[in-house]
Amino acid sequence: MYRNEHCRTIWYYMDIYDGVYKKSEVYLMFVSLSCSGIMRPGLNAILGPTGSGKSSFLDVLAARKDPSGLSGEVLIDGAPQPPNFKCLSGYVVQDDVVMGTLTVRENLRFSAALRLPGTVTPKEKEARVNHLIMELGLTKVADAKVGTPMIRGISGGERKRTNIGMELIIDPSVLFLDEPTTGLDASTANSVLLLLKKMANHGRTIIMSIHQPRYSIYRLFDSLTLLVGGKQVYHGPAQNALDYFSNIGYVCEAHNNPADFFLDVINGDSTASGMNKIQREGISHTHTHTFIHSLTVHKFKALKHLKDALTSWQEKGSSASRTITYNSSFFHQLNWVLGRTFRNLALNPQTSVAQLGVTVFLALIVGAIFFRVKDDQSGIQNRMGALFFITTNQCFSTMSAAELFITERKLFVHEYISGYYRVSVYFLSKILSDIITLRTIPAIIFSCVVYFMIGLKATPAAFFIFMFTVTLVAYTATAMTMAISADQSVVALANIFMTISFVFMMIFSGLLVNLPSIMAWLAWLKYFSIPRYGLAALEINEFVGLQFCQNATVNVPGRMCTGEQQLDYQGIGYSTWALWQNHVAMAIMTLIFLIIAYLKLRFIKKFT
């Protein structure tokens, strides 16, 4: 019901590193190609030393590699690779990407809800999840959290099985795994490979890259592909590999692990295989000879069929375009992604409870420092200081938003490429969850505490304008943070950019320097200052109508007797339109920053 029956045998012909495809070389393909061969149903292993190109080769076969600069073809059962092949196949990345705050069952339900077609009923999806939990041996930990650095979760082997289960939800006929034994002990790695072998025996084509398997794992392989330096030096049945290398002069010693032996040979280690002097000059000289011999002896007929198929499709002018297809609607995706995001925030104390705790703590500190400001000359300075601190605090507190896209970068890229959801769905869910949970609620709590402790203007209208302004400052600063960090991969680097930006904005906020006195060639920078708009709105809301002298008619040089005089001195208009003009400016900046963040996320490099 779920399986894509047309995706079974993979025929591949490519010259990955030359970057130039010449039709005239098709008939000489057995001599000039980097990689050619067939991956049939079973356990197909790609073996090679570090840097040999295993992961890149796997990504090419899985259509997850940037096609620019590549040449060749990958066929499925003798037909061109479907444009949405990456959505039809399964791909388990090397570093486990799964939501750690959710349980095993919840993660599998998420994958089922978004990747299975709408024709599959919720009851059937739940049955599929339960079947996978049983098949993968996850029954005991089905309702346990996967785990994060802050939350203790399941074991490494169980985590790897959960990742495999996320891909098996659609029951793909082709499953790719990038070094599935990474980070696992020998026993756990063996159990994972036994599971994969069991699935391969049921007709599934499993292709995996692996670095240095032990013998109990090596003997499970049906097909073996050896790579070194981006070149294929053997491709064929795993059980024939030792005989093949023996026939060309490389004999494996008794009791030596074949996988270790192959790596020693292709790395040019003479101590492992008893090579003669000519052979010790380097395996690189034998790459081409080995590859040609392997192809002509084992795969001539199969690759002849591949050549004929390629010639036919080249004449038809077929394109290798790649698309991503979805099995669910926009709002269905938004419902599930937004629900998962909210649940992740609720179960992540460092991003929810801690944020609220810090907000309350700072509010109490500010309220205590500026407690009950007076309506005299000191009250002017204290009000200015309090409003400035409140504005800048809202800016710097949004730096936590930098982690929104950075910490989940691998998870987002993998799920997007696999067809879980649209970029717009992910972006919108992050915006809504962050704004409601970490910006709106803390801003409201902060405003309620500091406003009455400081003793600002005691009118309902002034209080709600104050709260609205503080919240809008948080929104604008958050949007800017997202715009800066959306294409970053390191949180520390994004924080540096944001800190520099906020510091310059503070300078032009209107407190540290008198804006009307700034030289014209620098004055334009004030229009890019978020704190300036926020502080100006808060000052207009607070100072208009206040009296700081008992006799305001007495003109004393250097003394401000009314709030309007203070605003005039700072060059701030205090009409009703002037107040809302600052709000409109921040709303426009928020929209612009969000558009920039979305575009960065939309066009971020999603292929290696």
C-alpha angles and dihedrals in degrees: 000000000000102000121104097224094190092065106077118102118042119205113191134187118171145146097206103177103037093065092203125097118204119188091205090066094061092093090048092047095124090063107038107036127103096208132010132153150095131278111201131186107295137062108319115187127198109203131184145122124281110293095018093122101256096138093042091051091048091050091051092053090047093049090241097116123093101259094211110112093016129110134190137056139273114205130193113214088338093308130104115277109265112251090239094044092129089060093049096047130061123243125188110194123217096246109054111249111194134123103266097197091061128075124251091256093049092052092050091047089053091053092046093048094054105030103042116080121259090249088072109088122229089248091056091047091053090048089051091052093049091048092052092048089055095042093050094047094244098127095113094050099034093114097036122104115256090228142237134210086274099039124057110231145164126318125277094256092049090048091052090049089051090054090049089049091054087061097040091059090091090044094232119199089217121050122183122198126186108212096322093186095061111128094007127116119241096263095047092046089052092051091050092051091048088055091051091048090053090053091046090054089060093063102272120137107229118186119184139170115221133176112208115347123187119243096263087059096040093056089059092065118105096186130024129201118187119201132185127171091352092304127114112232099172136015123169145075112344092224091058096050096089093050091047094053090043090055091055094047107273112114122188114224119236116274091015117132107248092218091055090045093053092050091050091051098048090044089055096246103162096187093068102055110027094245122184122238095270091051092050090063086085142291090242090081091057097047094095095039092050093047095047092048092048092051099044095046101041110022111025096116094043094049091045086061089047091052092051091049092049092050090052095051093043089056090051090051096235117186128221095221117158127212138175118229128195130213095202138052127258095256093045089054092046091051093054098038093046091047091051091047093052091047091050091052092047092051095043107082096186091061101037117023094031091051092054091045093053090047093054092044094052091044091055092047093050091044091051094048095049096030114162101348115212129234095243137087092290088053090063093056094042093049091049092048093047095048092046092051092047091052097047091043090057089052098049094041089064093065088094086072088073089078093057096088101018101058092046096040096114093043092050095046093048095047094044094050090046091055100250095134146338123270090243091056093052093045094048093047091052092048095049096044095046096044096047099039106031105023111029100041096044091046091053093047092046092050094049092052102042098037096062096034091054091043100230123176107323102223127109092230093053092048095052092045088051092051092046092050094049091049092048091051088054091050094050094046090047091052090051091049090052092048090054098042102038093093098031123104100194121062093206092056092049090050091054092054092047094047092052091048094049093046091055090046090053091055090057095041094102102252107074092046132020102249097208089058095055117109114261095243090060100033093084090071090074090073089067095051115109093190090054093060093042095046093046091052092047092048093050090048092049108033103044108102097010122130120208099176131058090223108034092179092068108091111214115178112247094013123114113209100174135039090237090060090053091051092048090052090055093046094246120144113222105198120122090256091051089057095051092039088071091051092050090050091053092047091053091048090050091053093047093049092048091051090051091049092050093048091050090050092044095053099032114132103270098169128062 
